[in-house]
């Protein structure tokens, strides 16, 4: 599947148990759960690591400010891993590798 054909829903939420922002992609007829971890948001997207009490707010703000870049990285992962993917987790290492490939 061509990566360009993968749209994303505007719904996103912070999942405390996973310390991640969860968002959704549409791959064909399926909805794929995507997560970007707090560490990736702190390392690459400007989430403030110093305010644990406001962790969810900081992560959601960083996600919202960088949604297009984060979705492009998730799209790249979905496009390179085939149509059978059910979940994408963007941790700091994954973001680093994908950004290196994209540039």
DSSP file (Angstrom, degrees, kcal/mol; ACC not computed):
  #  RESIDUE AA STRUCTURE BP1 BP2  ACC     N-H-->O    O-->H-N    N-H-->O    O-->H-N    TCO  KAPPA ALPHA  PHI   PSI    X-CA   Y-CA   Z-CA
    1    1 A X              0   0    0      0, 0.0     2,-0.3     0, 0.0    81,-0.2   0.000 360.0 360.0 360.0 135.7    0.0    0.0    0.0
    2    2 A X    >   -     0   0    0      1,-0.1     3,-1.7     3,-0.1     4,-0.1  -0.520 360.0-134.1 -69.4 130.6    1.3    3.4   -0.9
    3    3 A X  G >  S+     0   0    0      1,-0.3     3,-1.5    -2,-0.3    -1,-0.1   0.791 102.0  65.8 -58.1 -30.4    2.1    5.4    2.3
    4    4 A X  G 3  S+     0   0    0      1,-0.3    -1,-0.3    75,-0.0    72,-0.0   0.758  91.7  63.7 -64.7 -24.3    0.3    8.5    0.9
    5    5 A X  G <  S+     0   0    0     -3,-1.7     2,-0.8    70,-0.1    23,-0.3   0.328  78.4  99.4 -83.9   7.7   -3.1    6.6    1.0
    6    6 A X    <   -     0   0    0     -3,-1.5     2,-0.1    21,-0.1    21,-0.1  -0.829  55.8-169.1-102.5 103.2   -3.1    6.3    4.8
    7    7 A X  E     -A   26   0A   0     -2,-0.8    19,-2.7    19,-0.6     2,-0.4  -0.478  10.1-138.5 -86.4 162.1   -5.3    8.9    6.4
    8    8 A X  E     -A   25   0A   0     17,-0.2    17,-0.2    -2,-0.1     2,-0.1  -0.938  11.2-124.9-122.4 143.8   -5.4    9.7   10.2
    9    9 A X  E     -     0   0A   0     15,-2.4    15,-0.3    -2,-0.4    17,-0.0  -0.470  18.8-129.4 -77.4 155.2   -8.3   10.4   12.5
   10   10 A X  E    S+     0   0A   0     -2,-0.1     2,-0.2    13,-0.1    -1,-0.1   0.585  77.1 106.9 -83.4  -9.4   -8.2   13.6   14.5
   11   11 A X  E     +     0   0A   0     13,-0.1    13,-0.6     2,-0.0     2,-0.3  -0.516  42.1 160.5 -71.2 132.3   -9.0   11.8   17.7
   12   12 A X  E     +A   23   0A   0     -2,-0.2     2,-0.3    11,-0.2    11,-0.2  -0.985  11.6 179.4-149.0 151.4   -6.0   11.4   20.1
   13   13 A X  E     -A   22   0A   0      9,-2.0     9,-3.3    -2,-0.3     2,-0.5  -0.992  31.4-112.8-150.4 151.6   -5.8   10.7   23.8
   14   14 A X  E     -A   21   0A   0     -2,-0.3     2,-0.7     7,-0.2     7,-0.2  -0.775  25.2-156.9 -87.5 128.5   -3.0   10.3   26.4
   15   15 A X  E >>> -A   20   0A   0      5,-3.4     5,-1.6    -2,-0.5     4,-0.9  -0.902   3.2-165.9-108.1 104.5   -2.8    6.7   27.7
   16   16 A X  G >45S+     0   0    0     -2,-0.7     3,-1.0     1,-0.2    -1,-0.2   0.897  85.0  57.6 -58.6 -44.4   -1.2    6.8   31.1
   17   17 A X  G 345S+     0   0    0      1,-0.3    -1,-0.2     2,-0.1    -2,-0.0   0.813 117.8  34.0 -58.3 -30.8   -0.5    3.1   31.3
   18   18 A X  G <45S-     0   0    0     -3,-0.7    -1,-0.3     2,-0.2    20,-0.3   0.456 100.3-133.4-101.1  -4.0    1.5    3.3   28.1
   19   19 A X  T <<5S+     0   0    0     -3,-1.0    19,-2.8    -4,-0.9     2,-0.3   0.926  70.7 111.5  46.3  50.5    2.9    6.8   28.7
   20   20 A X  E   <S-AB  15  37A   0     -5,-1.6    -5,-3.4    17,-0.3     2,-0.6  -0.960  74.8-114.9-147.0 157.8    1.9    7.6   25.1
   21   21 A X  E     -AB  14  36A   0     15,-2.5    15,-2.1    -2,-0.3     2,-0.4  -0.893  34.6-149.9 -94.1 127.5   -0.4    9.5   23.0
   22   22 A X  E     +AB  13  35A   0     -9,-3.3    -9,-2.0    -2,-0.6     2,-0.3  -0.828  24.4 162.2-100.0 136.4   -2.7    7.2   21.1
   23   23 A X  E     -AB  12  34A   0     11,-2.8    11,-3.1    -2,-0.4     2,-0.4  -0.891  28.3-117.0-144.4 173.1   -4.1    8.1   17.7
   24   24 A X  E     - B   0  33A   0    -13,-0.6   -15,-2.4   -15,-0.3     2,-0.3  -0.929  15.9-167.5-128.6 139.8   -5.6    6.2   14.7
   25   25 A X  E     -AB   8  32A   0      7,-2.5     7,-3.0    -2,-0.4     2,-0.6  -0.861  19.9-133.7-114.7 153.6   -4.8    5.5   11.1
   26   26 A X  E     -AB   7  31A   0    -19,-2.7     2,-0.6    -2,-0.3   -19,-0.6  -0.948  21.7-179.7-108.7 118.1   -7.0    4.1    8.4
   27   27 A X  E >   - B   0  30A   0      3,-2.5     3,-2.2    -2,-0.6     2,-0.3  -0.922  66.4 -55.2-117.3 102.9   -5.4    1.3    6.4
   28   28 A X  T 3  S-     0   0    0     -2,-0.6    55,-0.0   -23,-0.3     0, 0.0  -0.511 121.2 -20.3  63.0-124.5   -7.9    0.1    3.8
   29   29 A X  T 3  S+     0   0    0     -2,-0.3    -1,-0.3    -3,-0.1     2,-0.2   0.501 122.5  91.4 -90.7  -6.2  -10.9   -0.9    5.8
   30   30 A X  E <   -B   27   0A   0     -3,-2.2    -3,-2.5     2,-0.0     2,-0.5  -0.622  67.3-138.6 -96.8 149.7   -9.0   -1.3    9.1
   31   31 A X  E     -B   26   0A   0     -2,-0.2     2,-0.5    -5,-0.2    -5,-0.2  -0.922  21.8-157.2 -99.6 127.5   -8.4    1.2   11.9
   32   32 A X  E     -B   25   0A   0     -7,-3.0    -7,-2.5    -2,-0.5     2,-0.4  -0.915  11.9-132.6-109.8 128.1   -4.8    0.9   13.2
   33   33 A X  E     -Bc  24  87A   0     53,-1.5    55,-2.2    -2,-0.5     2,-0.4  -0.634  25.7-169.3 -77.2 132.5   -3.9    2.1   16.7
   34   34 A X  E     -Bc  23  88A   0    -11,-3.1   -11,-2.8    -2,-0.4     2,-0.4  -0.960   4.9-168.1-123.8 142.6   -0.8    4.2   16.8
   35   35 A X  E     -Bc  22  89A   0     53,-2.8    55,-3.7    -2,-0.4     2,-0.5  -0.987  10.5-164.5-128.7 139.4    1.1    5.4   19.8
   36   36 A X  E     -Bc  21  90A   0    -15,-2.1   -15,-2.5    -2,-0.4    55,-0.2  -0.995  30.0-129.8-118.9 124.0    3.9    7.9   20.2
   37   37 A X  E  >  -B   20   0A   0     53,-2.3     4,-2.5    -2,-0.5   -17,-0.3  -0.238  14.4-116.7 -75.6 158.3    5.7    7.5   23.5
   38   38 A X  H  > S+     0   0    0    -19,-2.8     4,-2.6   -20,-0.3     5,-0.2   0.895 116.4  55.9 -56.5 -41.4    6.4   10.3   26.0
   39   39 A X  H  > S+     0   0    0    -20,-0.3     4,-2.6     1,-0.2    -1,-0.2   0.894 108.8  46.4 -62.9 -38.6   10.1    9.7   25.4
   40   40 A X  H  >>S+     0   0    0     50,-0.2     4,-2.6     2,-0.2     5,-0.6   0.905 112.3  50.5 -67.6 -40.8    9.7   10.3   21.7
   41   41 A X  H  X5S+     0   0    0     -4,-2.5     6,-2.4     1,-0.2     4,-1.1   0.878 115.0  43.9 -64.3 -37.3    7.6   13.4   22.3
   42   42 A X  H  <5S+     0   0    0     -4,-2.6     4,-0.5     4,-0.2    -2,-0.2   0.919 118.8  42.4 -71.5 -44.2   10.2   14.8   24.7
   43   43 A X  H  <5S+     0   0    0     -4,-2.6    -2,-0.2    -5,-0.2    -3,-0.2   0.851 133.6  12.4 -73.5 -36.1   13.2   13.9   22.5
   44   44 A X  H  <5S+     0   0    0     -4,-2.6    -3,-0.2    -5,-0.2    -2,-0.1   0.610 127.2  42.6-120.2 -17.1   11.9   15.0   19.1
   45   45 A X  S  <<S-     0   0    0     -4,-1.1    -3,-0.2    -5,-0.6    -4,-0.1   0.253 102.0-104.4-127.8  14.0    8.7   17.1   19.5
   46   46 A X        +     0   0    0     -4,-0.5    -4,-0.2     1,-0.2     2,-0.1   0.619  54.6 161.8  81.8  14.4    9.2   19.4   22.4
   47   47 A X        -     0   0    0     -6,-2.4     2,-0.7    -9,-0.1    -1,-0.2  -0.482  47.3-113.0 -66.0 140.9    7.2   17.9   25.2
   48   48 A X    >   -     0   0    0      1,-0.2     3,-0.9    -2,-0.1    10,-0.1  -0.673  27.9-169.1 -81.7 110.8    8.3   19.3   28.6
   49   49 A X  T 3  S+     0   0    0     -2,-0.7     3,-0.2     1,-0.2    -1,-0.2   0.563  76.0  70.2 -75.6  -9.1   10.0   16.5   30.5
   50   50 A X  T 3  S+     0   0    0      1,-0.2     2,-0.5     2,-0.1    -1,-0.2   0.483  84.8  67.1 -91.8  -2.9   10.1   18.5   33.8
   51   51 A X    X   +     0   0    0     -3,-0.9     3,-1.3     1,-0.2     7,-0.2  -0.633  48.9 164.6-121.9  74.7    6.4   18.6   34.6
   52   52 A X  G >  S+     0   0    0     -2,-0.5     3,-1.6     1,-0.3     4,-0.2   0.829  76.7  61.8 -59.1 -32.8    5.3   15.1   35.5
   53   53 A X  G 3  S+     0   0    0      1,-0.3    -1,-0.3    -3,-0.2     3,-0.2   0.803 112.7  37.5 -64.0 -26.7    2.1   16.4   37.1
   54   54 A X  G <> S+     0   0    0     -3,-1.3     4,-2.9     1,-0.2     5,-0.3   0.022  80.1 127.7-110.4  25.6    1.1   17.8   33.7
   55   55 A X  H <> S+     0   0    0     -3,-1.6     4,-2.5     1,-0.2     5,-0.2   0.889  73.2  47.2 -51.6 -48.8    2.5   14.9   31.7
   56   56 A X  H  > S+     0   0    0     -4,-0.2     4,-2.5     1,-0.2    -1,-0.2   0.920 114.0  47.4 -64.2 -42.4   -0.7   14.3   29.7
   57   57 A X  H  > S+     0   0    0      2,-0.2     4,-2.5     1,-0.2    -2,-0.2   0.923 113.1  48.1 -63.6 -44.7   -1.1   18.0   28.9
   58   58 A X  H  X S+     0   0    0     -4,-2.9     4,-2.3    -7,-0.2    -2,-0.2   0.905 113.8  47.3 -63.4 -41.8    2.5   18.4   27.8
   59   59 A X  H  X S+     0   0    0     -4,-2.5     4,-2.5    -5,-0.3    -2,-0.2   0.909 112.7  48.0 -67.7 -42.2    2.4   15.3   25.6
   60   60 A X  H  X S+     0   0    0     -4,-2.5     4,-2.9    -5,-0.2    -2,-0.2   0.894 111.8  50.2 -66.4 -39.2   -0.9   16.3   24.0
   61   61 A X  H  X S+     0   0    0     -4,-2.5     4,-2.4     2,-0.2    -2,-0.2   0.930 112.2  47.5 -62.5 -44.5    0.3   19.8   23.3
   62   62 A X  H  X S+     0   0    0     -4,-2.3     4,-1.1     2,-0.2    -2,-0.2   0.905 113.4  48.7 -64.0 -40.6    3.5   18.4   21.7
   63   63 A X  H >< S+     0   0    0     -4,-2.5     3,-0.7     2,-0.2     4,-0.4   0.958 112.1  47.9 -61.9 -50.7    1.5   15.9   19.7
   64   64 A X  H >< S+     0   0    0     -4,-2.9     3,-0.8     1,-0.3     4,-0.2   0.887 111.6  50.1 -59.4 -40.3   -0.9   18.6   18.5
   65   65 A X  H 3< S+     0   0    0     -4,-2.4    -1,-0.3     1,-0.2    -2,-0.2   0.738 124.6  29.3 -70.3 -21.8    1.9   21.0   17.5
   66   66 A X  T <X S+     0   0    0     -4,-1.1     4,-2.7    -3,-0.7     3,-0.3   0.095  78.6 125.4-125.0  21.1    3.7   18.2   15.6
   67   67 A X  H <> S+     0   0    0     -3,-0.8     4,-3.0    -4,-0.4     5,-0.2   0.870  74.7  51.7 -54.5 -43.1    0.7   16.0   14.4
   68   68 A X  H  > S+     0   0    0     -4,-0.2     4,-2.1     2,-0.2    -1,-0.2   0.922 113.1  44.2 -62.7 -43.6    1.7   16.2   10.7
   69   69 A X  H  > S+     0   0    0     -3,-0.3     4,-2.0     2,-0.2    -2,-0.2   0.921 115.3  48.3 -65.7 -43.5    5.3   15.1   11.3
   70   70 A X  H  X S+     0   0    0     -4,-2.7     4,-2.5     1,-0.2    -2,-0.2   0.917 112.5  48.6 -64.1 -43.4    4.2   12.4   13.7
   71   71 A X  H  X S+     0   0    0     -4,-3.0     4,-3.0    -5,-0.3    -1,-0.2   0.875 108.6  54.3 -64.3 -37.1    1.6   11.1   11.2
   72   72 A X  H  X S+     0   0    0     -4,-2.1     4,-2.1    -5,-0.2    -1,-0.2   0.892 109.9  47.3 -63.3 -38.8    4.2   11.2    8.5
   73   73 A X  H  X S+     0   0    0     -4,-2.0     4,-2.1     2,-0.2    -2,-0.2   0.925 114.0  46.4 -67.6 -44.7    6.5    9.0   10.6
   74   74 A X  H  X S+     0   0    0     -4,-2.5     4,-2.8     2,-0.2    -2,-0.2   0.906 111.1  53.1 -62.7 -41.0    3.6    6.6   11.4
   75   75 A X  H  X S+     0   0    0     -4,-3.0     4,-2.8     1,-0.2    -1,-0.2   0.901 107.7  51.3 -59.8 -42.5    2.6    6.6    7.7
   76   76 A X  H  X S+     0   0    0     -4,-2.1     4,-1.9     2,-0.2    -1,-0.2   0.916 111.5  47.2 -61.0 -44.2    6.2    5.6    6.8
   77   77 A X  H  X S+     0   0    0     -4,-2.1     4,-1.2     2,-0.2    -2,-0.2   0.915 114.1  46.9 -64.4 -43.5    6.1    2.7    9.4
   78   78 A X  H  X S+     0   0    0     -4,-2.8     4,-0.6     1,-0.2    -2,-0.2   0.899 112.7  49.5 -65.6 -40.5    2.7    1.5    8.1
   79   79 A X  H  < S+     0   0    0     -4,-2.8     3,-0.3     1,-0.2    -1,-0.2   0.837 114.5  43.8 -67.9 -33.5    3.8    1.7    4.5
   80   80 A X  H  < S+     0   0    0     -4,-1.9    -1,-0.2    -5,-0.2    -2,-0.2   0.643 112.2  52.4 -87.9 -14.5    7.0   -0.2    5.1
   81   81 A X  H  < S-     0   0    0     -4,-1.2     3,-0.3     1,-0.2    -1,-0.2   0.437 105.9-119.6-103.8   0.2    5.5   -2.9    7.3
   82   82 A X    ><  -     0   0    0     -4,-0.6     3,-0.9    -3,-0.3    -1,-0.2  -0.122  35.3 -64.1  89.3 173.6    2.7   -4.0    5.1
   83   83 A X  T 3  S+     0   0    0      1,-0.2    -1,-0.2    -4,-0.1   -56,-0.1   0.567 116.1  74.1 -78.5 -10.7   -1.1   -4.1    5.4
   84   84 A X  T 3   +     0   0    0     -3,-0.3    -1,-0.2     2,-0.0     2,-0.1   0.465  64.8 121.5 -84.9  -0.2   -1.2   -6.6    8.3
   85   85 A X    <   +     0   0    0     -3,-0.9     3,-0.1    -7,-0.2   -58,-0.1  -0.413  32.3 175.9 -67.7 133.6    0.0   -4.1   11.0
   86   86 A X        +     0   0    0      1,-0.3   -53,-1.5    -2,-0.1     2,-0.3   0.673  67.6  23.6-107.0 -26.6   -2.5   -3.7   13.8
   87   87 A X  E     -c   33   0A   0    -55,-0.2     2,-0.4     2,-0.0    -1,-0.3  -1.000  59.0-161.5-143.9 139.6   -0.5   -1.4   16.1
   88   88 A X  E     -c   34   0A   0    -55,-2.2   -53,-2.8    -2,-0.3     2,-0.5  -0.989   6.6-166.8-121.1 129.3    2.3    1.1   15.5
   89   89 A X  E     -c   35   0A   0     -2,-0.4     2,-1.0   -55,-0.2   -53,-0.2  -0.967   4.3-161.9-117.5 118.1    4.5    2.3   18.4
   90   90 A X  E     +c   36   0A   0    -55,-3.7   -53,-2.3    -2,-0.5   -50,-0.2  -0.814  21.3 167.9-100.3  95.5    6.7    5.3   17.8
   91   91 A X     >  -     0   0    0     -2,-1.0     4,-2.6   -55,-0.2     5,-0.2  -0.441  54.0 -89.9 -95.4 179.7    9.3    5.3   20.5
   92   92 A X  H  > S+     0   0    0      1,-0.2     4,-2.3     2,-0.2     5,-0.1   0.880 126.9  50.2 -60.4 -39.4   12.4    7.5   20.4
   93   93 A X  H  > S+     0   0    0      2,-0.2     4,-2.4     1,-0.2    -1,-0.2   0.917 111.3  47.8 -65.6 -43.2   14.5    4.9   18.6
   94   94 A X  H  > S+     0   0    0      2,-0.2     4,-2.7     1,-0.2     5,-0.3   0.925 111.6  50.1 -63.1 -45.0   11.9    4.4   15.9
   95   95 A X  H  X S+     0   0    0     -4,-2.6     4,-2.8     1,-0.2     5,-0.2   0.926 110.4  50.8 -59.9 -44.8   11.5    8.1   15.4
   96   96 A X  H  X S+     0   0    0     -4,-2.3     4,-2.2    -5,-0.2    -2,-0.2   0.940 112.5  45.8 -57.3 -49.3   15.2    8.5   15.0
   97   97 A X  H  X S+     0   0    0     -4,-2.4     4,-1.8     2,-0.2    -2,-0.2   0.912 115.2  46.1 -63.5 -43.5   15.5    5.7   12.4
   98   98 A X  H  X S+     0   0    0     -4,-2.7     4,-2.3     1,-0.2    -1,-0.2   0.924 111.9  50.6 -68.3 -42.9   12.5    6.9   10.4
   99   99 A X  H  X S+     0   0    0     -4,-2.8     4,-1.2    -5,-0.3    -1,-0.2   0.894 108.9  52.6 -61.4 -38.4   13.7   10.5   10.4
  100  100 A X  H  < S+     0   0    0     -4,-2.2    -1,-0.2    -5,-0.2    -2,-0.2   0.889 111.7  46.2 -63.4 -38.8   17.1    9.4    9.2
  101  101 A X  H  < S+     0   0    0     -4,-1.8    -2,-0.2     1,-0.2    -1,-0.2   0.847 110.3  54.0 -70.0 -34.4   15.5    7.5    6.3
  102  102 A X  H  <        0   0    0     -4,-2.3    -1,-0.2     1,-0.2    -2,-0.2   0.716 360.0 360.0 -75.9 -21.0   13.2   10.4    5.4
  103  103 A X     <        0   0    0     -4,-1.2    -1,-0.2    -5,-0.2    -2,-0.2   0.450 360.0 360.0-101.2 360.0   16.1   12.9    5.1
